[in-house]
Amino acid sequence: MVAGLMVLCSGSLAWINGQMPINASFGAMLSQAITTIFGGSVTISIALLNQISMAAVLFVVGVIILVAAVLGSRAIAIVGAAISALIVAMWIIATNISLDGLINNFTRLGAGTNLVIISIVTTLLVVLLPKLHKPSKSAE
């Protein structure tokens, strides 16, 4: 649940280079990420996607992770973490930060970016680590 709340809160905080998710278009970031990944040979420009802000997408992802926590579904939690990772990757591609710059400047990436990255790590740790069981008391 904590991971879902962190994603929900990240939608109202500054991300990389002080950008706010409410001012960023999901369609524009998706188009730029796909163009960068495929070296300019593929472009996507859908007007409907340009109307969706990243804050709305982050809200939906946060709700997905919260639903996964309430239902106890590992599959839904993994989907939420994967979508969160894709959002962070789109922000990184849009701002042209290298992997080295991402690791060395983690504290200057913005509170929103930090919250989502910590949320991804938390979700994956909870899902991938086995549950810890208390040893049963033996009959004396």
Sequence and secondary structure as in RCSB ss.txt:
>XXXX:A:sequence
MVAGLMVLCSGSLAWINGQMPINASFGAMLSQAITTIFGGSVTISIALLNQISMAAVLFVVGVIILVAAVLGSRA
IAIVGAAISALIVAMWIIATNISLDGLINNFTRLGAGTNLVIISIVTTLLVVLLPKLHKPSKSAE
>XXXX:A:secstr
 HHHHHHHHHTTS  GGG  GGGSBHHHHHHHHHHHHTTTS     HHHHTSBHHHHHHHHHHHHHHHHHHT HH
HHHHHHHHHHHHHHHHHHHHT  HHHHHHTGGGS HHHHHHHHHHHHHHHHHHS           
